[in-house]
Amino acid sequence: MNRLESMSILIAVVDAGSLSAAARQLDIPLASVSRKVGELESHLKTRLLLRTTRQLSLTEAGASYVAACRRILEEIGEAERAATGEYTAPKGELTVTAPVVFGRLHVVPVVAEFLAHYPEIDIRLILTDRVVHLMDEHVDAAIRIGELPDSTLMATGVGKVRRVVCASPAYLAARGVPAEPKDLGEHECITFEVLESMRAWSFGSGKSELSVPVRSRFAVNTAEAAIDAAMLGVGLIRVLSYQVASAVRSNSLAVVLDAFESAPLPIQLVHKGQAPLPLKLRAFLNFVTPRLRERVSRELADITPV
């Protein structure tokens, strides 16, 4: 039995969700996939997969074994990349992930510049607001906004982002500018469900943190929709500063209640910290970090209150 091949096939089955889907992706017969998984289970003398007519799931032993397989195959891949010269010249493919709006506004322009400087490196950029697991999903680097939980990841700060309350000048002219958070009870609000509760917004930090009830007239699940509604005069929004920087600069939105804002959230560039660090990843980190810092710092300075 080629154990490494069987490990790769097992991971493909788990990621694809079924034996047949893995067979199609790998372009090998379904019988071969089933046999390889069966050989692993016989070798280990334990069941790895629970198979029914509708779904496939891992046993407890299977989950632990698949995690170990991923680590082993990643280490082998690193060894092969070192042997083929990746550590003497920056080349290959990098997978990077970032939040949707931040990625579009800041990561894409920097990556475009990076690609021009490194023609032998390709980038796969995944823009998503969910937290992507770097090891499980084979991601090389990620932009994370917010405090990081304790982990083995290596993190480099590239700046901070504020949580700001905004409204259109027309709305503020008609309804007045809130002077303090408690005034929100007299205003109509738009809630972005990913960032804030529909019922209350928090201000300040630590012992001085204050939760203020809000009247959510309009709840949406994307920042872009919330910002568009605010510019149309629907009400006040609370989003991240980079998401409204352009609208504030153009006077389509105005920042209020800045004196009561919560502590800024850190923006960090994280990676798995493997050693030796692949030259393609080292080149990316060294190139991207100062440029993101400059962009974030410049944008944060542009967000001023009314």
C-alpha positions in Angstrom: 0.0 0.0 0.0 1.3 3.5 -0.9 0.4 5.1 2.4 1.0 8.7 1.2 -1.2 8.2 -1.8 -3.9 6.7 0.4 -3.6 9.7 2.8 -4.1 12.1 -0.1 -7.1 10.2 -1.3 -8.6 10.1 2.2 -8.2 13.9 2.5 -9.8 14.4 -0.9 -12.8 12.3 0.2 -13.3 14.3 3.3 -12.9 17.7 1.5 -15.2 16.6 -1.3 -17.8 15.1 1.0 -18.2 11.7 -0.7 -16.2 9.0 -2.3 -17.8 9.6 -5.7 -17.1 13.3 -5.6 -13.5 12.6 -4.7 -13.2 10.1 -7.5 -14.4 12.7 -10.0 -12.1 15.4 -8.7 -9.1 13.0 -8.8 -10.2 11.5 -12.1 -9.7 7.9 -10.8 -12.3 5.1 -10.6 -14.7 5.1 -7.6 -13.6 1.6 -6.8 -10.0 2.7 -6.5 -11.0 5.4 -4.0 -13.1 3.0 -2.0 -10.3 0.4 -2.0 -7.6 2.9 -0.8 -9.8 4.1 2.1 -10.5 0.5 3.0 -6.8 -0.4 3.0 -6.1 2.5 5.4 -8.8 1.4 7.7 -7.6 -2.2 7.6 -4.0 -1.1 8.2 -5.1 1.0 11.2 -7.6 -1.5 12.4 -10.2 1.2 13.0 -13.1 2.8 11.2 -12.2 6.3 9.8 -15.4 7.2 8.0 -19.1 6.7 8.8 -20.9 6.2 5.5 -24.6 6.4 4.9 -26.7 6.7 1.7 -27.0 10.5 2.3 -23.8 11.7 4.0 -20.2 10.9 5.0 -18.6 11.9 8.3 -15.4 11.2 10.2 -15.2 9.1 13.3 -13.3 10.6 16.2 -10.3 8.5 15.3 -10.8 9.6 11.6 -10.8 13.3 12.5 -7.6 13.0 14.4 -6.0 10.9 11.7 -7.0 13.3 8.9 -5.5 16.2 10.8 -2.3 14.3 11.1 -2.3 13.4 7.4 -2.7 17.1 6.5 0.4 18.0 8.6 2.5 15.1 7.2 1.6 16.0 3.5 2.2 19.7 4.1 5.7 18.9 5.5 6.5 16.6 2.6 5.4 19.4 0.2 7.7 21.9 2.0 10.6 19.4 1.7 9.9 19.0 -2.0 9.6 22.7 -2.6 13.0 23.2 -0.9 14.6 20.5 -3.0 13.3 22.0 -6.2 14.8 25.4 -5.5 11.8 27.3 -4.2 14.0 28.5 -1.3 16.6 29.9 -3.6 14.2 31.9 -5.9 10.8 33.3 -5.2 8.4 31.3 -7.3 5.2 29.3 -7.0 1.6 29.9 -5.9 0.4 31.6 -2.7 -3.1 31.4 -1.3 -4.1 34.5 0.6 -7.4 35.4 2.3 -8.9 38.7 3.5 -12.3 40.3 4.5 -14.3 41.1 1.4 -14.3 44.9 1.4 -10.8 45.3 2.9 -9.5 42.9 0.3 -11.2 44.7 -2.6 -10.1 48.2 -1.4 -6.6 47.5 -0.2 -5.3 43.9 -0.8 -6.1 43.8 -4.5 -4.2 47.0 -5.4 -1.1 45.8 -3.4 -1.3 42.3 -4.9 -1.4 43.8 -8.4 1.8 45.7 -7.6 3.4 42.6 -6.1 2.6 40.4 -9.2 4.3 43.0 -11.4 7.5 42.7 -9.2 7.4 38.9 -9.0 6.4 37.4 -12.3 7.1 33.8 -11.1 4.7 34.0 -8.2 1.0 33.5 -8.7 -1.6 34.6 -6.1 -5.0 32.9 -5.3 -7.0 35.5 -3.3 -10.0 34.4 -1.3 -12.2 37.3 -0.2 -14.6 36.2 2.6 -15.8 37.6 5.9 -15.6 34.2 7.7 -12.4 33.2 9.5 -10.5 30.8 7.2 -8.4 28.1 9.0 -5.0 28.4 7.5 -3.8 24.8 8.1 -7.1 23.0 7.2 -7.7 25.1 4.0 -4.1 25.3 2.8 -3.9 29.1 3.1 -0.5 30.8 3.2 -1.4 34.2 4.7 -4.5 36.0 5.9 -5.6 39.5 6.8 -7.4 39.4 10.2 -9.3 42.3 11.7 -9.9 42.1 15.5 -8.1 40.6 18.4 -6.6 37.2 17.7 -7.2 34.2 20.0 -4.1 32.6 21.4 -2.6 30.4 18.6 0.6 29.3 17.0 0.1 31.7 14.1 2.6 34.4 13.5 1.1 37.9 13.3 2.3 41.3 12.1 0.3 44.4 12.7 -0.4 46.6 9.6 -2.7 49.2 11.3 -5.9 49.7 13.1 -9.5 50.3 12.1 -12.2 52.3 13.9 -15.9 51.4 14.3 -17.7 54.6 13.3 -21.3 55.8 13.3 -22.3 57.6 10.2 -25.3 59.2 8.5 -26.0 61.2 5.4 -25.8 65.0 5.7 -29.5 65.2 4.7 -30.5 62.8 7.5 -28.5 64.7 10.1 -30.0 68.0 8.9 -33.5 66.7 9.2 -33.1 64.7 12.4 -30.2 66.4 14.2 -26.7 65.3 15.1 -26.6 62.9 18.1 -24.4 64.4 20.9 -24.0 61.2 22.9 -24.8 57.5 22.5 -28.1 57.7 24.5 -29.5 60.1 21.8 -29.6 57.1 19.4 -32.9 56.2 21.0 -34.4 59.1 19.1 -32.9 58.1 15.8 -33.5 55.4 13.1 -30.7 53.0 12.6 -29.5 50.6 10.0 -27.8 47.4 11.3 -25.2 45.4 9.6 -25.8 42.0 11.1 -22.3 40.7 10.8 -20.8 43.5 12.9 -23.5 44.6 15.2 -26.6 43.5 17.1 -29.9 44.6 15.8 -31.0 45.7 19.3 -27.9 47.5 20.8 -24.6 49.1 19.9 -21.6 49.2 22.2 -19.4 52.2 22.9 -16.3 52.7 24.9 -14.1 49.9 26.2 -13.4 47.9 29.3 -15.1 49.1 32.5 -16.5 52.1 30.6 -18.2 50.1 27.9 -21.7 51.1 27.3 -24.5 49.2 25.5 -27.1 51.5 24.0 -30.4 50.2 22.6 -31.1 51.2 19.0 -34.2 51.1 16.8 -33.2 49.0 13.8 -35.4 50.2 10.9 -33.4 48.3 8.4 -31.2 45.2 8.9 -28.9 43.9 6.1 -26.2 41.3 5.9 -23.6 43.2 3.9 -21.7 46.4 4.7 -22.2 47.7 1.2 -26.0 47.5 1.5 -26.0 49.3 4.9 -23.8 52.0 3.5 -25.9 52.5 0.4 -29.0 52.8 2.6 -27.3 55.3 4.9 -26.4 57.5 1.9 -30.1 57.4 0.9 -31.0 58.9 4.2 -32.5 55.8 5.8 -30.7 56.3 9.1 -27.5 55.9 11.1 -25.0 53.1 10.5 -22.1 51.7 12.5 -19.5 50.0 10.4 -15.7 49.8 10.1 -13.9 53.0 9.0 -12.3 51.7 5.9 -15.8 50.6 4.6 -17.0 54.2 4.5 -13.8 56.1 3.9 -14.7 56.9 0.3 -18.2 58.0 1.2 -16.9 60.3 4.0 -14.3 61.8 1.7 -17.0 62.6 -0.9 -19.3 64.1 1.9 -21.9 61.4 1.1 -21.7 60.4 4.8 -20.5 62.1 8.0 -19.0 60.6 11.1 -20.7 61.3 14.5 -20.2 60.2 18.1 -16.4 59.8 17.5 -15.6 60.8 21.1 -17.5 57.7 22.3 -16.0 55.1 19.9 -14.8 51.7 21.2 -11.0 51.0 21.0 -9.8 50.6 17.4 -9.5 47.0 16.2 -6.1 45.8 15.1 -5.5 44.7 11.5 -2.9 41.9 11.3 -1.2 39.9 8.6 -0.9 36.3 9.8 0.8 33.1 8.6 1.6 29.7 9.9 5.2 30.5 10.8 6.7 27.4 9.3 10.5 27.1 9.2 12.2 27.6 6.9 9.8 30.2 5.6 9.2 29.7 1.8 10.9 32.4 -0.1 7.7 33.2 -2.0 5.9 33.8 1.3 8.8 35.8 2.7 8.8 38.0 -0.4 5.1 38.5 -0.1 5.2 39.5 3.6 8.1 41.9 3.1 6.4 43.5 0.1 2.8 43.7 1.4 3.3 44.7 5.0 4.7 48.3 4.6 2.3 49.1 1.7 -0.7 48.0 3.7 0.5 50.0 6.7 0.8 53.1 4.5 -2.7 52.6 3.0 -4.4 52.0 6.3 -2.7 54.9 8.0 -3.5 57.3 5.2 -7.2 56.2 5.1 -7.7 56.4 8.9 -6.5 60.0 8.9 -9.1 60.8 6.2 -12.0 59.8 8.5 -12.9 63.0 10.4 -16.1 63.7 12.4 -18.6 66.5 11.6 
